[in-house]
Amino acid sequence: MKIAVVILNWNGTKLLEQFLPSVVQFSKEATIYVADNASTDASVAFVKQNFPEVEIIQNSGNFGFAKGYNEALQHLNADVYALINSDIEVTENWLQPISKIFEKEPNTAIIQPKILDFKNKEYFEYAGAAGGFIDKYGYPFCRGRIFDTLEKDLGQYNDETNLFWASGACFFIRNAVYHELEGFDGDFFAHQEEIDLCWRAINKGYTIKYCFESVVYHVGGATLQQGNPLKTYLNFRNSLLMLTKNLPKKQLFVILFPRMILDGVAGIQFLMQGKGKHFWAILRAHGAFYKLFRENYAKRDKTQSPKYYKTKSIVYNYFIKGRTVFNDLFRV
């Protein structure tokens, strides 16, 4: 099985200096690419000088995560794309167990490894942890991470299980499926585009898996920090767009209306916390959503999976019932 490891980069010289060596060391069976989103720093020159075995793809602009990968992957000849952030440290034999799953399970289209925190390696990392799900209203959560609560890795998720979404921080997908789905939605720019792509894959009947035997460490927030209002804007806007594109038709407006009310509650909380920029980011996100609604409604597939959520409300479970650990969500 031919694997292309593709690292999307934008002005990331320091990250490439720190993390590219592990990728080169432990990915001998793959071809490694750095896809550069028109960086203005010395990152491309650094790769060419220090890692001549790594191939460079130069995009003509900073297209963000979604379109950046779409541009870079147009002509790559591989069976599987391993899309990894530039702030990922991989470990020995990280590719082999994932290759085995793809080889034995032809309907498995997307796989995520175990993602641990680079800064605190005994704990799961925010962006993906042990694999993702969403609730009825589109709020994402992970095995090992719900909102800001991160679990320690005690082997509780050492299993091979189906997911609803795999993290874009380290995202394996079959070449044929990626192009069948026409890649990420470039209008998202960044954030939640991987959930949208996974949802579309499920709507087509494909399976998404978690592989605990493959382990990587992720810094997280190296491009946009968690408290950045732009991140707030993109997450709230893109979540509404994703619901519009993928919810079953009968549930679309039934879900969208309460979801927008919940977004309003989140905005009020930001105001009460003195975070006016984040309140304004949610207002802007809703304004952008209204403008983009018709265009994204037109992107809907004919078939939507009626059972898309793992729990009805992660907000209620977490904040009202105090269930902050994934395995506690389903106890009676």
Residue frames as qw, qx, qy, qz and C-alpha x, y, z in Angstrom:
[[0.000, 0.888, 0.460, 0.000, 0.00, 0.00, 0.00],
 [0.445, 0.316, 0.007, 0.838, 1.44, 3.32, -1.10],
 [0.294, -0.812, -0.421, 0.276, 1.13, 6.11, 1.50],
 [0.313, 0.562, 0.006, 0.765, 1.71, 9.83, 0.98],
 [0.409, -0.611, -0.435, 0.519, 2.39, 11.70, 4.22],
 [0.227, 0.629, 0.246, 0.701, 1.42, 15.29, 3.55],
 [0.364, -0.513, -0.402, 0.665, 2.24, 18.13, 5.98],
 [0.165, 0.849, 0.323, 0.384, 0.46, 21.41, 5.31],
 [0.543, -0.307, -0.179, 0.761, 2.70, 24.36, 6.15],
 [0.145, 0.872, 0.196, 0.425, 2.34, 28.11, 6.44],
 [0.025, 0.785, -0.357, 0.506, 5.25, 30.10, 7.89],
 [0.871, -0.458, 0.042, -0.174, 6.15, 27.12, 10.04],
 [0.502, 0.598, -0.573, 0.249, 9.96, 26.98, 9.96],
 [0.220, -0.476, 0.690, -0.500, 10.28, 26.42, 13.72],
 [0.839, -0.034, 0.349, -0.415, 7.63, 23.70, 13.73],
 [0.868, 0.434, -0.237, -0.043, 9.28, 21.92, 10.80],
 [0.232, 0.619, -0.662, 0.352, 12.65, 22.11, 12.54],
 [0.420, -0.338, 0.664, -0.518, 11.17, 20.46, 15.62],
 [0.755, 0.090, 0.508, -0.405, 8.74, 17.90, 14.20],
 [0.727, 0.545, -0.301, -0.290, 9.75, 16.97, 10.65],
 [0.117, 0.518, -0.844, 0.072, 12.71, 14.84, 11.85],
 [0.492, -0.036, 0.797, -0.348, 10.39, 12.33, 13.57],
 [0.757, 0.485, 0.167, -0.406, 8.23, 12.06, 10.44],
 [0.508, 0.653, -0.545, -0.139, 11.28, 11.40, 8.26],
 [0.105, -0.429, 0.871, -0.214, 12.76, 8.92, 10.75],
 [0.416, 0.073, 0.844, -0.332, 9.62, 6.82, 11.22],
 [0.662, 0.552, 0.249, -0.442, 8.00, 6.98, 7.76],
 [0.228, -0.427, 0.729, 0.484, 10.49, 5.10, 5.58],
 [0.353, 0.275, 0.870, 0.206, 7.73, 3.23, 3.75],
 [0.250, 0.838, 0.456, -0.163, 5.95, 6.45, 2.73],
 [0.408, 0.414, 0.169, 0.796, 6.64, 9.40, 0.46],
 [0.256, -0.656, -0.411, 0.579, 6.72, 12.61, 2.50],
 [0.243, 0.605, 0.326, 0.685, 5.49, 15.93, 1.17],
 [0.131, -0.479, -0.360, 0.789, 5.40, 19.43, 2.62],
 [0.184, 0.680, 0.562, 0.434, 2.51, 21.32, 1.04],
 [0.296, -0.263, -0.214, 0.893, 3.28, 24.99, 1.46],
 [0.116, 0.823, 0.556, 0.004, 0.53, 27.60, 1.55],
 [0.333, 0.770, 0.058, 0.542, 2.64, 30.43, 0.06],
 [0.635, -0.625, -0.201, 0.407, 4.80, 30.95, 3.14],
 [0.234, 0.924, -0.112, 0.280, 6.74, 34.19, 3.50],
 [0.528, -0.725, 0.442, 0.027, 9.31, 32.75, 5.91],
 [0.184, 0.602, -0.752, -0.193, 12.22, 30.42, 5.16],
 [0.761, -0.116, 0.569, -0.290, 10.34, 27.15, 5.69],
 [0.877, 0.471, 0.030, -0.088, 10.55, 25.93, 2.08],
 [0.386, 0.738, -0.518, 0.198, 14.25, 26.71, 1.89],
 [0.428, -0.503, 0.674, -0.331, 14.77, 24.95, 5.23],
 [0.891, 0.084, 0.398, -0.199, 13.14, 21.75, 3.97],
 [0.758, 0.632, -0.157, 0.029, 15.04, 21.78, 0.68],
 [0.181, 0.742, -0.584, 0.275, 18.37, 22.28, 2.44],
 [0.325, -0.426, 0.746, -0.396, 17.93, 19.89, 5.36],
 [0.631, 0.119, 0.734, -0.220, 15.54, 17.21, 4.07],
 [0.231, 0.388, -0.566, -0.690, 16.15, 16.72, 0.34],
 [0.015, -0.123, -0.983, -0.135, 14.19, 13.43, 0.49],
 [0.194, 0.585, 0.626, -0.478, 11.02, 15.40, 1.33],
 [0.257, 0.405, 0.566, 0.671, 9.10, 16.63, -1.71],
 [0.027, 0.357, 0.253, -0.899, 7.72, 20.18, -1.83],
 [0.148, 0.628, 0.679, 0.350, 4.30, 21.18, -3.15],
 [0.140, -0.195, -0.145, 0.960, 3.94, 24.95, -3.47],
 [0.142, 0.737, 0.661, -0.016, 0.40, 26.32, -3.40],
 [0.303, 0.497, 0.211, 0.786, -0.13, 29.71, -5.00],
 [0.255, -0.605, 0.065, -0.752, -1.76, 31.27, -1.92],
 [0.071, -0.098, 0.818, -0.562, -2.62, 30.78, 1.74],
 [0.509, -0.198, -0.571, -0.612, -5.75, 28.71, 1.22],
 [0.632, -0.387, 0.377, -0.556, -6.16, 27.57, 4.82],
 [0.458, -0.213, 0.858, -0.095, -6.47, 23.92, 5.82],
 [0.705, 0.389, 0.539, -0.247, -9.35, 22.87, 3.58],
 [0.634, 0.766, -0.025, -0.104, -8.50, 24.34, 0.20],
 [0.071, -0.767, 0.633, 0.075, -4.79, 24.08, 0.96],
 [0.522, -0.157, 0.838, 0.019, -5.02, 20.30, 1.06],
 [0.702, 0.563, 0.402, -0.170, -7.41, 20.20, -1.90],
 [0.390, 0.859, -0.296, -0.149, -4.86, 22.06, -4.01],
 [0.175, -0.635, 0.752, 0.028, -1.94, 19.95, -2.80],
 [0.569, -0.058, 0.815, -0.095, -3.56, 16.55, -3.29],
 [0.654, 0.552, -0.027, -0.517, -4.76, 17.02, -6.84],
 [0.703, 0.552, -0.430, -0.128, -1.99, 15.03, -8.48],
 [0.261, -0.543, 0.773, -0.201, -0.42, 12.86, -5.76],
 [0.754, 0.136, -0.586, -0.264, -0.11, 9.19, -6.69],
 [0.030, -0.239, 0.854, -0.461, -0.80, 7.17, -3.52],
 [0.379, -0.364, -0.830, -0.187, -3.38, 4.73, -2.18],
 [0.446, -0.740, -0.471, 0.179, -3.73, 6.57, 1.12],
 [0.157, 0.699, -0.147, 0.682, -3.13, 10.15, 2.18],
 [0.577, -0.491, -0.478, 0.444, -1.82, 10.70, 5.72],
 [0.080, 0.774, 0.083, 0.623, -2.58, 14.36, 6.39],
 [0.639, -0.468, -0.413, 0.450, -0.72, 15.62, 9.45],
 [0.099, -0.993, -0.037, -0.053, -0.29, 19.00, 11.08],
 [0.516, 0.623, -0.389, 0.440, 3.19, 20.49, 11.19],
 [0.253, -0.582, 0.538, -0.555, 3.09, 20.32, 15.02],
 [0.960, -0.137, 0.004, -0.242, 2.75, 16.51, 15.15],
 [0.074, -0.569, 0.819, -0.024, 5.46, 14.21, 16.50],
 [0.896, 0.070, -0.297, -0.323, 5.02, 10.68, 15.19],
 [0.587, -0.515, 0.614, -0.119, 6.31, 7.49, 16.80],
 [0.013, -0.330, 0.901, 0.280, 7.97, 4.33, 15.57],
 [0.027, 0.208, 0.961, 0.180, 5.67, 2.05, 13.55],
 [0.295, 0.377, 0.364, -0.799, 2.88, 4.63, 13.45],
 [0.472, 0.341, -0.401, -0.707, 1.98, 3.74, 9.84],
 [0.175, 0.126, -0.965, -0.152, 1.94, -0.06, 9.94],
 [0.165, 0.308, 0.864, -0.363, -1.19, -0.75, 12.06],
 [0.410, 0.562, 0.157, -0.700, -3.21, 1.76, 10.05],
 [0.327, 0.401, -0.680, -0.519, -2.06, 0.21, 6.77],
 [0.000, 0.032, 0.998, -0.047, -3.21, -3.21, 8.04],
 [0.333, 0.469, 0.602, -0.554, -6.73, -1.91, 8.73],
 [0.426, 0.577, -0.212, -0.664, -7.01, -0.39, 5.27],
 [0.218, 0.320, -0.861, -0.330, -5.78, -3.62, 3.69],
 [0.014, -0.157, -0.980, 0.119, -8.21, -5.92, 5.50],
 [0.172, 0.630, 0.630, -0.421, -11.26, -3.60, 5.55],
 [0.301, 0.267, 0.496, 0.769, -12.05, -2.21, 2.09],
 [0.122, -0.793, -0.498, -0.330, -15.05, -0.23, 3.36],
 [0.468, -0.720, -0.160, 0.487, -12.97, 1.66, 5.95],
 [0.463, 0.767, 0.169, 0.411, -12.23, 4.99, 4.31],
 [0.012, 0.797, -0.258, 0.545, -10.80, 7.15, 7.11],
 [0.799, -0.313, -0.425, 0.288, -8.67, 6.31, 10.17],
 [0.114, -0.870, 0.249, -0.410, -7.38, 8.30, 13.12],
 [0.613, 0.105, -0.659, 0.423, -4.52, 7.25, 15.43],
 [0.523, -0.700, -0.393, 0.287, -4.35, 7.89, 19.17],
 [0.275, 0.693, -0.051, 0.664, -3.52, 11.60, 19.62],
 [0.619, -0.567, -0.362, 0.405, -1.76, 12.51, 22.86],
 [0.049, -0.999, -0.011, -0.010, -0.63, 15.89, 24.17],
 [0.686, 0.467, -0.279, 0.484, 2.96, 16.70, 23.21],
 [0.026, -0.646, 0.369, -0.667, 3.33, 18.97, 26.26],
 [0.531, -0.311, 0.604, -0.506, 1.85, 16.42, 28.68],
 [0.396, 0.275, -0.788, -0.383, 2.32, 13.04, 27.08],
 [0.054, 0.111, 0.952, -0.281, 0.27, 11.03, 29.57],
 [0.353, 0.506, 0.477, -0.626, -2.90, 12.89, 28.52],
 [0.477, 0.545, 0.619, 0.306, -5.05, 12.97, 25.42],
 [0.184, -0.135, 0.152, 0.962, -4.81, 16.04, 23.22],
 [0.342, 0.448, 0.327, -0.758, -7.71, 18.41, 22.60],
 [0.506, 0.488, -0.309, -0.641, -7.91, 18.08, 18.82],
 [0.676, 0.240, -0.620, -0.318, -9.00, 14.48, 18.36],
 [0.539, -0.417, 0.625, -0.381, -7.90, 12.48, 21.41],
 [0.336, -0.067, 0.937, 0.071, -9.22, 8.93, 20.84],
 [0.049, 0.284, 0.790, 0.541, -11.67, 9.83, 18.09],
 [0.167, 0.083, 0.152, -0.971, -14.68, 12.07, 17.61],
 [0.029, 0.540, 0.837, 0.083, -18.46, 12.17, 17.72],
 [0.121, -0.241, -0.035, -0.962, -21.12, 14.90, 17.66],
 [0.209, 0.321, 0.758, -0.527, -24.32, 15.41, 19.59],
 [0.341, 0.636, 0.690, 0.048, -27.77, 16.02, 18.10],
 [0.113, 0.960, 0.151, -0.208, -27.06, 19.75, 17.74],
 [0.676, 0.670, -0.115, 0.284, -23.69, 19.33, 16.07],
 [0.275, -0.857, 0.414, -0.140, -21.38, 19.96, 19.03],
 [0.761, 0.339, -0.542, 0.115, -18.22, 17.85, 18.65],
 [0.559, -0.662, 0.453, -0.208, -16.57, 15.89, 21.44],
 [0.543, 0.461, -0.702, -0.005, -14.03, 13.09, 21.70],
 [0.910, -0.326, -0.236, 0.096, -13.26, 9.96, 23.57],
 [0.697, -0.124, -0.180, 0.683, -10.73, 11.37, 26.01],
 [0.151, -0.088, -0.064, 0.983, -11.80, 15.03, 25.65],
 [0.019, -0.744, -0.646, -0.169, -15.11, 16.75, 26.28],
 [0.033, -0.987, -0.060, -0.146, -15.01, 20.54, 26.01],
 [0.165, 0.804, -0.489, 0.295, -11.89, 21.53, 28.00],
 [0.734, -0.456, 0.466, -0.191, -11.67, 18.35, 30.12],
 [0.557, 0.518, -0.643, -0.091, -8.78, 16.13, 29.00],
 [0.934, -0.322, 0.079, -0.133, -8.48, 12.56, 30.26],
 [0.250, -0.622, 0.733, 0.110, -5.28, 10.80, 31.21],
 [0.734, 0.301, -0.531, -0.299, -4.46, 7.89, 28.90],
 [0.511, -0.380, 0.707, -0.309, -4.86, 4.83, 31.10],
 [0.024, -0.087, 0.951, 0.296, -5.55, 2.46, 28.23],
 [0.420, 0.375, 0.629, -0.536, -9.31, 3.01, 28.54],
 [0.623, 0.650, 0.018, -0.434, -9.54, 3.60, 24.78],
 [0.110, -0.453, 0.829, 0.308, -7.14, 0.89, 23.65],
 [0.615, 0.342, 0.700, -0.125, -9.60, -0.55, 21.18],
 [0.086, -0.023, 0.608, 0.789, -10.30, -0.50, 17.49],
 [0.213, 0.571, 0.697, -0.379, -13.68, 1.15, 17.12],
 [0.261, 0.605, 0.507, 0.556, -15.86, 3.05, 14.69],
 [0.165, -0.368, -0.219, 0.888, -15.99, 6.84, 14.92],
 [0.347, 0.830, 0.421, -0.121, -18.16, 9.61, 13.55],
 [0.380, 0.905, -0.144, 0.130, -15.19, 11.86, 12.77],
 [0.834, -0.107, -0.052, 0.539, -11.40, 11.69, 12.72],
 [0.245, -0.848, 0.000, 0.471, -9.20, 14.62, 13.67],
 [0.581, 0.801, -0.029, 0.140, -7.65, 16.70, 10.91],
 [0.293, -0.829, 0.475, 0.034, -4.51, 16.90, 13.04],
 [0.143, -0.352, 0.902, 0.205, -3.65, 13.38, 11.88],
 [0.701, 0.371, 0.267, -0.548, -6.09, 12.14, 9.28],
 [0.227, -0.185, 0.872, 0.393, -5.72, 9.06, 7.07],
 [0.650, 0.474, 0.280, -0.524, -8.03, 8.75, 4.06],
 [0.666, 0.188, 0.632, 0.349, -8.11, 6.62, 0.94],
 [0.104, -0.236, 0.391, 0.884, -7.16, 8.57, -2.18],
 [0.073, -0.314, -0.785, -0.530, -10.19, 7.27, -4.09],
 [0.217, -0.704, -0.659, 0.156, -12.65, 8.29, -1.36],
 [0.227, -0.537, -0.079, 0.809, -11.09, 11.72, -0.92],
 [0.020, 0.149, -0.478, -0.865, -11.60, 12.48, -4.59],
 [0.136, -0.456, -0.838, -0.267, -15.02, 10.82, -4.75],
 [0.240, -0.758, -0.517, 0.318, -16.13, 13.26, -2.02],
 [0.335, 0.788, 0.095, 0.507, -14.31, 16.12, -3.80],
 [0.463, 0.202, -0.429, 0.748, -12.10, 16.68, -0.78],
 [0.177, -0.452, -0.530, 0.695, -12.64, 19.14, 2.01],
 [0.157, 0.873, 0.439, 0.140, -15.11, 21.97, 1.58],
 [0.506, 0.220, -0.041, 0.833, -12.83, 24.87, 0.67],
 [0.190, -0.723, -0.188, -0.637, -15.39, 27.41, 1.89],
 [0.726, -0.628, -0.264, 0.089, -14.70, 26.30, 5.48],
 [0.195, 0.840, -0.401, 0.310, -11.07, 27.59, 5.26],
 [0.313, 0.250, -0.817, 0.416, -10.21, 25.92, 8.60],
 [0.262, -0.062, 0.707, -0.653, -11.95, 24.15, 11.50],
 [0.631, 0.210, 0.587, -0.462, -14.58, 21.41, 11.33],
 [0.562, 0.498, -0.438, -0.493, -13.91, 20.67, 7.67],
 [0.166, 0.238, -0.957, -0.005, -12.76, 17.20, 8.69],
 [0.357, 0.218, 0.764, -0.491, -16.06, 16.57, 10.52],
 [0.584, 0.527, 0.004, -0.617, -17.96, 17.68, 7.42],
 [0.424, 0.454, -0.723, -0.304, -15.88, 15.37, 5.22],
 [0.042, -0.076, 0.971, -0.223, -16.36, 12.43, 7.59],
 [0.491, 0.347, 0.519, -0.608, -20.12, 13.05, 7.72],
 [0.599, 0.531, -0.274, -0.533, -20.27, 13.03, 3.94],
 [0.247, 0.339, -0.904, -0.087, -18.27, 9.79, 3.90],
 [0.252, 0.113, 0.868, -0.412, -20.74, 8.18, 6.33],
 [0.572, 0.465, 0.192, -0.647, -23.62, 9.38, 4.17],
 [0.552, 0.497, -0.559, -0.368, -21.99, 7.42, 1.33],
 [0.968, -0.122, -0.129, -0.174, -21.84, 4.27, 3.46],
 [0.581, 0.449, -0.546, 0.403, -18.14, 4.35, 4.40],
 [0.758, -0.571, -0.277, 0.150, -16.68, 3.50, 7.82],
 [0.128, 0.799, -0.366, 0.460, -14.37, 5.66, 9.96],
 [0.880, -0.273, -0.353, 0.165, -12.07, 3.98, 12.48],
 [0.275, -0.864, 0.378, -0.188, -9.80, 4.65, 15.43],
 [0.873, 0.191, -0.385, 0.230, -6.48, 2.80, 15.69],
 [0.540, -0.830, 0.132, -0.048, -4.96, 2.88, 19.18],
 [0.881, -0.146, 0.189, 0.407, -1.80, 1.04, 18.09],
 [0.475, 0.489, 0.114, 0.723, -0.71, 4.11, 16.13],
 [0.393, -0.774, -0.312, 0.385, 0.36, 6.93, 18.46],
 [0.399, 0.518, 0.052, 0.755, 1.22, 10.55, 17.71],
 [0.333, -0.567, -0.396, 0.641, 1.78, 13.62, 19.88],
 [0.201, 0.713, 0.387, 0.549, 0.21, 16.97, 19.00],
 [0.228, -0.026, -0.295, 0.927, 1.10, 20.43, 20.29],
 [0.013, -0.723, -0.690, -0.025, -2.26, 21.95, 19.30],
 [0.050, -0.951, -0.239, 0.192, -3.11, 25.58, 18.63],
 [0.579, -0.266, 0.265, 0.724, 0.17, 26.25, 16.85],
 [0.209, 0.370, 0.469, 0.774, -1.61, 28.16, 14.09],
 [0.332, -0.577, -0.148, -0.731, -4.65, 29.57, 15.92],
 [0.069, 0.117, -0.783, 0.607, -4.59, 29.57, 19.71],
 [0.142, -0.459, -0.875, 0.059, -7.65, 28.32, 21.57],
 [0.069, -0.683, -0.448, 0.573, -8.59, 31.81, 22.76],
 [0.127, -0.128, 0.402, 0.898, -8.36, 33.45, 19.33],
 [0.474, 0.445, 0.336, -0.682, -11.65, 35.14, 18.25],
 [0.456, 0.419, -0.559, -0.551, -11.01, 34.04, 14.65],
 [0.139, 0.056, -0.988, 0.024, -11.09, 30.44, 15.86],
 [0.278, 0.348, 0.674, -0.590, -14.40, 31.14, 17.61],
 [0.470, 0.501, -0.112, -0.718, -15.80, 32.66, 14.41],
 [0.388, 0.325, -0.774, -0.381, -14.72, 29.76, 12.20],
 [0.007, -0.052, -0.974, 0.222, -15.95, 27.07, 14.60],
 [0.350, 0.430, 0.560, -0.616, -19.43, 28.60, 15.04],
 [0.481, 0.520, -0.249, -0.661, -19.88, 29.47, 11.36],
 [0.326, 0.318, -0.843, -0.286, -18.59, 26.16, 10.04],
 [0.167, 0.110, 0.923, -0.328, -20.64, 24.11, 12.48],
 [0.492, 0.498, 0.349, -0.623, -23.84, 25.72, 11.17],
 [0.465, 0.532, -0.493, -0.508, -22.73, 25.20, 7.57],
 [0.090, 0.206, -0.974, -0.023, -21.93, 21.55, 8.30],
 [0.342, 0.289, 0.771, -0.453, -25.38, 20.96, 9.80],
 [0.511, 0.566, 0.008, -0.646, -27.02, 22.63, 6.81],
 [0.386, 0.480, -0.691, -0.379, -25.17, 20.36, 4.40],
 [0.285, 0.197, -0.938, 0.024, -25.54, 17.05, 6.20],
 [0.383, 0.044, 0.675, -0.630, -28.56, 16.87, 8.51],
 [0.161, 0.370, 0.893, 0.197, -31.44, 14.63, 7.42],
 [0.041, -0.377, -0.357, -0.854, -33.95, 16.87, 5.64],
 [0.486, -0.647, -0.520, -0.272, -36.76, 16.33, 8.17],
 [0.641, -0.568, -0.301, 0.419, -34.46, 17.34, 11.02],
 [0.487, 0.361, 0.034, 0.795, -32.70, 20.29, 9.42],
 [0.118, -0.608, -0.011, -0.785, -34.71, 23.23, 10.73],
 [0.765, -0.575, -0.246, -0.155, -35.76, 21.36, 13.87],
 [0.805, -0.252, -0.130, 0.521, -32.07, 21.17, 14.82],
 [0.414, 0.401, 0.035, 0.816, -30.81, 24.46, 13.40],
 [0.266, -0.769, -0.158, -0.559, -33.18, 26.68, 15.40],
 [0.734, -0.678, -0.044, 0.023, -32.29, 25.39, 18.91],
 [0.790, 0.001, 0.006, 0.613, -28.63, 25.22, 17.90],
 [0.245, 0.577, 0.061, 0.777, -28.65, 28.92, 17.06],
 [0.511, -0.782, -0.089, -0.345, -30.32, 29.66, 20.40],
 [0.866, -0.395, -0.024, 0.306, -27.55, 27.70, 22.15],
 [0.584, 0.313, 0.035, 0.748, -24.99, 29.77, 20.22],
 [0.131, -0.769, -0.084, -0.620, -26.71, 32.88, 21.58],
 [0.752, -0.656, -0.055, -0.030, -26.36, 31.53, 25.13],
 [0.817, -0.065, 0.015, 0.572, -22.66, 30.94, 24.47],
 [0.301, 0.584, 0.080, 0.750, -22.36, 34.53, 23.25],
 [0.435, -0.805, -0.063, -0.399, -23.97, 35.88, 26.43],
 [0.862, -0.438, -0.025, 0.253, -21.55, 33.80, 28.50],
 [0.641, 0.253, 0.033, 0.724, -18.65, 35.36, 26.61],
 [0.040, -0.745, -0.073, -0.662, -20.04, 38.82, 27.40],
 [0.684, -0.707, -0.055, -0.172, -20.39, 37.96, 31.10],
 [0.862, -0.243, 0.050, 0.441, -16.78, 36.78, 31.09],
 [0.106, -0.851, 0.170, 0.486, -15.63, 40.06, 29.55],
 [0.458, -0.115, 0.697, 0.540, -14.79, 38.42, 26.23],
 [0.421, 0.669, 0.182, -0.585, -16.50, 40.88, 23.93],
 [0.202, 0.521, -0.648, -0.518, -14.42, 39.90, 20.90],
 [0.069, 0.022, 0.993, 0.092, -15.70, 36.34, 21.12],
 [0.339, 0.561, 0.594, -0.467, -19.30, 37.56, 21.46],
 [0.348, 0.695, -0.193, -0.599, -18.79, 39.63, 18.33],
 [0.022, 0.326, -0.880, -0.346, -17.19, 36.59, 16.61],
 [0.262, 0.305, 0.908, -0.120, -20.40, 34.57, 17.16],
 [0.368, 0.714, 0.274, -0.528, -22.53, 37.42, 15.77],
 [0.216, 0.625, -0.534, -0.527, -20.27, 37.60, 12.72],
 [0.144, -0.101, 0.973, 0.150, -20.42, 33.81, 12.34],
 [0.362, 0.508, 0.735, -0.267, -24.22, 33.89, 12.26],
 [0.324, 0.758, -0.042, -0.565, -24.22, 36.76, 9.78],
 [0.101, 0.471, -0.767, -0.424, -21.90, 34.83, 7.49],
 [0.270, 0.134, 0.952, -0.047, -24.04, 31.73, 7.87],
 [0.440, 0.645, 0.434, -0.450, -27.18, 33.57, 6.70],
 [0.305, 0.720, -0.357, -0.511, -25.32, 34.78, 3.61],
 [0.118, 0.391, -0.881, -0.239, -23.98, 31.31, 2.82],
 [0.591, 0.059, 0.686, -0.420, -27.09, 29.31, 3.71],
 [0.770, 0.502, 0.084, -0.385, -28.57, 28.92, 0.22],
 [0.433, 0.648, -0.619, -0.100, -25.23, 28.05, -1.34],
 [0.079, -0.335, 0.908, -0.238, -24.52, 25.36, 1.27],
 [0.693, 0.179, 0.507, -0.480, -28.06, 23.97, 1.21],
 [0.727, 0.564, -0.219, -0.325, -27.47, 23.32, -2.48],
 [0.208, 0.551, -0.807, 0.047, -24.45, 21.14, -1.57],
 [0.671, -0.197, 0.575, -0.425, -26.60, 18.56, 0.22],
 [0.061, 0.145, -0.947, -0.280, -26.35, 14.93, -0.90],
 [0.613, -0.197, -0.458, -0.613, -29.48, 13.01, -1.74],
 [0.799, -0.310, -0.514, 0.023, -28.83, 10.60, 1.14],
 [0.099, -0.640, 0.471, -0.599, -28.23, 11.58, 4.77],
 [0.437, -0.057, -0.861, 0.255, -27.60, 9.19, 7.65],
 [0.469, -0.675, -0.309, -0.478, -30.60, 9.45, 10.04],
 [0.764, -0.624, -0.092, 0.133, -28.58, 8.37, 13.10],
 [0.526, 0.654, -0.220, 0.497, -25.63, 10.73, 13.20],
 [0.175, -0.725, 0.370, -0.554, -25.26, 11.61, 16.88],
 [0.468, 0.091, -0.820, 0.316, -23.82, 9.73, 19.84],
 [0.179, -0.444, -0.686, 0.547, -25.75, 11.56, 22.58],
 [0.116, 0.829, 0.522, 0.167, -28.62, 14.05, 22.45],
 [0.019, 0.952, -0.056, 0.301, -26.88, 16.97, 24.17],
 [0.715, 0.069, -0.376, 0.585, -23.25, 17.04, 25.23],
 [0.024, -0.507, 0.177, -0.843, -23.88, 20.52, 26.67],
 [0.715, -0.490, -0.050, -0.497, -26.57, 19.15, 29.03],
 [0.932, -0.125, -0.295, 0.171, -24.48, 16.11, 29.97],
 [0.592, 0.239, -0.303, 0.707, -21.37, 18.16, 30.70],
 [0.013, 0.374, -0.208, 0.904, -22.65, 21.34, 32.29],
 [0.640, -0.387, -0.012, -0.664, -25.88, 20.15, 33.97],
 [0.957, -0.215, -0.146, -0.127, -25.28, 16.48, 34.79],
 [0.341, -0.793, 0.506, 0.004, -21.53, 16.90, 35.39],
 [0.926, 0.069, 0.340, 0.151, -20.53, 14.05, 33.09],
 [0.084, 0.891, -0.348, -0.278, -17.10, 15.25, 31.98],
 [0.271, -0.382, 0.852, 0.235, -15.64, 11.87, 30.95],
 [0.466, 0.191, -0.594, -0.627, -16.70, 10.09, 27.76],
 [0.355, -0.079, -0.932, -0.018, -17.42, 6.72, 29.35],
 [0.059, 0.282, 0.673, -0.682, -19.69, 8.39, 31.93],
 [0.342, 0.131, -0.232, -0.901, -22.01, 9.71, 29.22],
 [0.623, -0.022, -0.614, -0.484, -23.74, 6.37, 28.82],
 [0.174, -0.059, -0.888, 0.421, -24.01, 5.13, 32.39],
 [0.364, -0.592, -0.604, -0.390, -27.58, 4.78, 33.70]]
